[in-house]
Amino acid sequence: MSERSARAEIPPGTLTLLILRTLARSGEQHGFEIANAIEKLSEAVLRVEEGSLYPALQRMLVQGWVTARWGHTAAGRRARYYQLTAAGKKELAAELSQFERVTTAIARVLAPA
């Protein structure tokens, strides 16, 4: 199986959940670290593209779910670091609850008769 066929599309509506959970798990990270963490934790099944990641992070900043500050990576490159806020933790809990509800319902529909 090729690398391309081993990857899967991130289900619609779950990118925010994945980013919030990654920040809750790992603390403050810059965008590239967030994308890498999601890819690593999914065992390379999920890949977050820059064209999706940064607009999602910007929406989360506007919503107040994350804060951001400029800093430098270990390699000395300038990067924007994101951190979960109290409102982000609350949103994460709500999104996890909704996700679990939906996946449970899907599992019931897909279960053998």
C-alpha positions as CSV (number, residue, x, y, z in Angstrom):
1,M,0.0,0.0,0.0
2,S,1.4,3.4,-1.0
3,E,1.9,6.2,1.6
4,R,-0.9,8.2,-0.2
5,S,-3.4,5.3,0.0
6,A,-2.5,4.7,3.7
7,R,-3.6,8.2,4.6
8,A,-7.2,9.2,5.2
9,E,-9.0,12.4,4.9
10,I,-9.7,14.1,8.2
11,P,-13.5,13.8,8.7
12,P,-15.3,17.1,8.2
13,G,-15.8,19.0,11.5
14,T,-13.1,17.2,13.4
15,L,-10.0,19.3,12.7
16,T,-10.9,21.7,15.5
17,L,-11.3,18.8,17.9
18,L,-8.0,17.3,16.9
19,I,-6.1,20.6,17.3
20,L,-7.8,21.3,20.7
21,R,-7.0,17.8,22.0
22,T,-3.4,18.0,20.8
23,L,-2.9,21.3,22.6
24,A,-4.6,19.9,25.7
25,R,-2.3,16.9,25.6
26,S,1.0,18.6,24.7
27,G,0.7,22.2,25.9
28,E,2.0,25.2,23.9
29,Q,3.0,24.3,20.4
30,H,3.6,26.0,17.1
31,G,1.6,25.0,14.0
32,F,4.2,22.6,12.6
33,E,4.4,20.8,15.9
34,I,0.6,20.5,16.1
35,A,0.4,19.0,12.6
36,N,3.3,16.6,13.4
37,A,1.7,15.5,16.6
38,I,-1.6,14.7,14.9
39,E,0.2,12.7,12.2
40,K,2.3,10.8,14.7
41,L,-0.5,10.0,17.1
42,S,-2.7,8.8,14.2
43,E,0.2,6.6,13.1
44,A,0.5,8.6,9.8
45,V,-3.1,8.0,8.8
46,L,-4.1,11.7,9.3
47,R,-2.2,14.6,7.8
48,V,-3.1,18.2,8.5
49,E,-2.2,20.4,5.6
50,E,-1.1,24.0,6.2
51,G,-4.0,25.3,4.1
52,S,-6.4,23.8,6.7
53,L,-4.4,24.1,9.9
54,Y,-3.6,27.9,10.0
55,P,-7.2,29.0,9.0
56,A,-8.5,26.7,11.8
57,L,-6.0,28.1,14.3
58,Q,-7.1,31.7,13.3
59,R,-10.8,30.8,13.8
60,M,-9.9,29.4,17.3
61,L,-8.0,32.6,18.1
62,V,-11.1,34.7,17.2
63,Q,-13.3,32.4,19.3
64,G,-10.9,32.7,22.2
65,W,-10.2,29.0,22.4
66,V,-6.5,29.5,22.0
67,T,-4.0,32.3,22.6
68,A,-0.9,32.9,20.5
69,R,2.5,34.4,21.0
70,W,5.5,34.8,18.7
71,G,8.7,32.9,19.7
72,H,11.6,30.9,18.2
73,T,11.9,27.2,17.6
74,A,14.9,25.2,18.8
75,A,16.4,25.8,15.3
76,G,16.0,29.5,15.8
77,R,13.1,30.0,13.3
78,R,10.4,32.5,14.2
79,A,7.1,30.7,14.9
80,R,3.7,31.4,16.4
81,Y,3.0,29.3,19.5
82,Y,-0.6,28.4,20.4
83,Q,-1.9,27.5,23.8
84,L,-5.4,26.3,25.0
85,T,-7.5,28.8,27.0
86,A,-10.1,28.0,29.6
87,A,-12.7,28.6,26.9
88,G,-10.8,26.2,24.7
89,K,-10.9,23.5,27.4
90,K,-14.7,24.0,27.7
91,E,-15.1,23.8,23.9
92,L,-12.9,20.6,23.8
93,A,-15.1,19.0,26.3
94,A,-18.2,19.9,24.3
95,E,-16.7,18.7,21.0
96,L,-15.5,15.4,22.6
97,S,-19.0,14.8,24.0
98,Q,-20.6,15.4,20.6
99,F,-18.0,13.3,18.8
100,E,-18.5,10.4,21.1
101,R,-22.3,10.7,20.7
102,V,-22.0,10.6,16.9
103,T,-19.4,7.8,16.7
104,T,-21.6,5.7,19.1
105,A,-24.6,6.2,16.8
106,I,-22.6,5.4,13.7
107,A,-21.3,2.2,15.4
108,R,-24.8,1.1,16.2
109,V,-25.9,1.6,12.5
110,L,-22.8,-0.3,11.2
111,A,-23.1,-3.2,13.7
112,P,-24.1,-6.6,12.2
113,A,-27.8,-7.3,12.5
